[in-house]
Amino acid sequence: MPRNAPLTTSPTQLDHRIEAAVGHSVDRLWQHRDRHLLDAPHTRLVDAHRALVQAETTVAFYRSQLNGLSSGHYPVDGALFARIERTLSLLEEAARTRDERQAQAVAALKPVEAAARHNAPRDVPNLPAPDIAALLAITQGAKLHQNLLTQQLYVVTASGTRLPYSQLQRLEEDRLVVRDTSHPVTAGQPVTLTDTGRAALTAPRPATTPGAAPAPRPGTWPAATPARR
């Protein structure tokens, strides 16, 4: 990408196809990639799409530069012709790169589209907000510990959040998380998301009706705050 090129995200011809395949916006898909919530096919798609966006931004930059050269602000002389010729050459090169990356993005998109057709609707649980918050916290790293004095079990995440053992058991029953039992619980057993857990976080969720908050499941974290009068 040229220096001083715009930093805004350039739209691509594949944006609508990608959003139709994954069930939500491209921006949200990129966020899931940054949080390492995606499986291998979706990860490859995001990486290819980001490369395509970068190429589209470069094309837009040189096209804007060419428009500026032909705006009438510069004297028509040999220097202008040389600048136009050089910019045209760079624009052609950028367009070729864009076409190559678009082909790579299409190749990465096809298996995602195929999976969406065969697996829709995705069989993932409809989680309450506290469980979603717990899964997001676990994605940053988490371990199950046992207090040597009280024998109490609890999960500690990398952010310092503590999750009750009862919630971990429920998430395990739903096959959303898994523990590495090869480690002793006194030293901390790593807790990670399963494929189902990652799918539950990335699956489209219907918008809630304003003023109608879902009732929390018993034992979920955080506890519901009583409404003020």
C-alpha positions in Angstrom: 0.0 0.0 0.0 1.4 3.5 -0.8 2.4 5.8 1.9 -0.3 8.2 3.0 -3.0 6.0 1.5 -6.5 6.3 3.1 -6.9 4.1 6.2 -10.6 3.6 5.8 -12.0 0.2 4.8 -12.7 0.0 1.1 -15.8 -2.0 0.1 -15.3 -5.0 -2.1 -17.5 -6.9 -4.5 -17.5 -9.9 -2.2 -18.8 -8.1 1.0 -22.5 -9.1 0.4 -21.6 -12.7 -0.4 -19.5 -13.0 2.7 -22.1 -11.5 4.9 -24.8 -13.8 3.4 -22.5 -16.8 4.0 -21.6 -16.0 7.7 -24.9 -14.5 8.7 -23.5 -11.2 10.0 -21.5 -8.2 9.0 -17.9 -8.2 7.8 -16.9 -6.0 10.6 -18.1 -8.5 13.2 -16.4 -11.3 11.3 -13.1 -9.4 11.5 -13.6 -8.9 15.3 -14.1 -12.7 15.7 -10.9 -13.3 13.8 -9.0 -10.9 16.1 -10.4 -12.8 19.1 -9.4 -16.2 17.6 -13.0 -17.4 17.6 -13.1 -18.7 14.0 -12.4 -22.2 12.6 -9.8 -22.7 9.9 -12.0 -22.0 6.8 -13.4 -18.7 8.3 -9.9 -17.7 9.4 -8.6 -18.1 5.8 -11.6 -16.2 4.5 -11.0 -13.2 6.8 -7.3 -13.1 6.0 -8.0 -13.3 2.2 -10.7 -10.6 2.5 -8.3 -8.3 4.5 -5.7 -8.6 1.7 -8.4 -7.8 -0.8 -9.5 -4.7 1.1 -5.9 -3.5 1.2 -5.6 -4.0 -2.5 -8.9 -2.1 -3.1 -7.6 0.7 -0.9 -4.5 0.9 -3.1 -6.5 1.0 -6.3 -8.7 3.8 -4.8 -5.6 5.8 -3.8 -4.0 5.8 -7.3 -7.4 6.5 -9.0 -7.8 9.5 -6.7 -4.3 10.6 -7.5 -5.0 10.3 -11.3 -8.2 12.3 -10.9 -6.2 15.0 -9.2 -3.7 15.2 -12.0 -6.5 15.7 -14.5 -8.4 18.3 -12.5 -6.9 21.3 -14.3 -4.8 22.5 -11.4 -1.5 21.7 -13.2 0.0 23.1 -16.3 -0.2 20.8 -19.3 3.4 20.1 -20.0 5.8 17.2 -20.2 6.1 16.9 -16.5 2.3 16.4 -16.2 2.3 13.8 -18.9 5.2 11.9 -17.1 3.3 12.0 -13.8 0.1 10.7 -15.4 1.9 7.9 -17.2 3.6 6.9 -14.0 0.4 7.0 -12.0 -1.4 5.0 -14.7 1.3 2.3 -14.5 0.9 2.1 -10.8 -2.9 1.9 -11.1 -2.6 -0.9 -13.6 -0.3 -2.8 -11.3 -2.6 -2.2 -8.3 -5.6 -3.4 -10.3 -3.8 -6.6 -11.2 -2.9 -7.2 -7.6 -6.6 -6.6 -6.7 -7.8 -9.1 -9.2 -5.4 -11.7 -7.9 -6.5 -11.2 -4.3 -10.1 -11.2 -5.3 -9.6 -14.6 -6.9 -7.9 -15.8 -3.7 -10.8 -14.5 -1.6 -13.4 -16.2 -3.8 -11.5 -19.5 -3.4 -11.6 -19.0 0.4 -15.2 -18.1 0.4 -16.5 -21.1 -1.6 -16.0 -23.7 1.2 -17.7 -21.3 3.7 -20.7 -20.9 1.4 -20.9 -24.6 0.8 -20.8 -25.3 4.6 -23.5 -22.6 5.2 -25.8 -24.3 2.7 -25.3 -27.8 4.1 -25.3 -26.9 7.8 -27.9 -24.1 8.0 -29.4 -23.5 10.4 -26.4 -24.0 12.7 -27.1 -26.2 15.6 -25.9 -24.0 18.4 -27.5 -23.2 21.8 -29.2 -19.9 22.3 -27.2 -18.6 25.2 -28.1 -15.9 27.8 -25.9 -12.9 28.0 -24.0 -14.0 31.2 -22.9 -17.2 29.5 -21.8 -15.3 26.4 -19.8 -13.0 28.7 -18.2 -16.0 30.4 -17.3 -17.6 27.0 -15.7 -14.4 25.8 -13.7 -14.2 29.0 -12.5 -17.8 28.6 -11.3 -17.0 25.1 -8.6 -14.9 26.6 -7.3 -17.8 28.7 -8.8 -19.5 31.8 -8.0 -22.2 34.4 -10.0 -24.1 36.9 -8.4 -23.8 40.4 -9.1 -25.4 43.8 -8.6 -23.6 47.1 -6.4 -25.8 49.3 -8.1 -24.6 52.5 -11.8 -24.5 51.5 -11.6 -27.0 48.6 -13.8 -24.6 46.6 -13.5 -24.8 42.8 -13.6 -21.8 40.6 -12.5 -20.6 37.2 -10.1 -17.7 36.9 -9.7 -16.0 33.5 -6.7 -14.0 32.2 -8.6 -10.8 32.8 -9.1 -11.7 36.5 -12.8 -12.7 36.2 -13.9 -15.5 38.5 -16.6 -17.9 37.2 -18.4 -20.2 39.6 -17.8 -23.9 39.2 -21.5 -24.5 38.7 -21.4 -22.3 35.6 -18.4 -24.2 34.2 -20.3 -27.5 34.8 -23.2 -26.2 32.8 -21.0 -25.0 30.0 -19.3 -28.4 29.9 -22.7 -30.2 29.8 -23.6 -28.0 26.8 -20.3 -29.0 25.2 -19.2 -25.3 25.0 -16.0 -25.7 26.9 -13.5 -28.4 27.8 -11.0 -28.9 30.6 -7.5 -30.3 30.2 -7.7 -32.9 33.0 -4.0 -33.9 32.5 -3.1 -31.0 34.8 -3.9 -31.2 38.5 -6.7 -28.9 39.6 -4.5 -27.6 42.4 -2.1 -26.2 39.8 -4.9 -25.1 37.5 -6.6 -27.0 34.7 -6.7 -25.0 31.4 -10.3 -24.3 30.2 -10.8 -23.7 26.4 -13.8 -23.3 24.1 -14.9 -26.2 21.9 -15.9 -25.8 18.3 -19.5 -25.6 19.5 -18.5 -22.9 21.9 -16.9 -20.8 19.2 -19.9 -21.3 17.0 -22.2 -20.2 19.7 -20.3 -16.9 20.0 -20.1 -16.3 16.3 -23.6 -17.4 15.3 -26.1 -14.6 14.5 -28.3 -13.7 17.4 -31.7 -12.0 17.1 -32.0 -8.5 18.5 -33.7 -8.4 21.9 -36.9 -6.3 22.4 -36.1 -3.1 24.3 -37.1 -3.4 27.9 -37.5 -7.2 27.8 -34.3 -8.6 29.3 -34.1 -12.4 29.4 -34.3 -14.0 32.9 -30.9 -15.2 34.0 -30.4 -19.0 34.4 -29.7 -20.0 38.0 -26.1 -19.9 38.9 -25.0 -17.7 36.0 -22.5 -15.0 36.2 -22.8 -12.1 36.8 -25.8 -12.1 39.1 -28.7 -10.0 38.0 -28.9 -6.5 39.6 -32.2 -5.6 41.2 -34.0 -2.8 39.4 -34.0 0.6 41.2 -37.3 2.1 42.2 
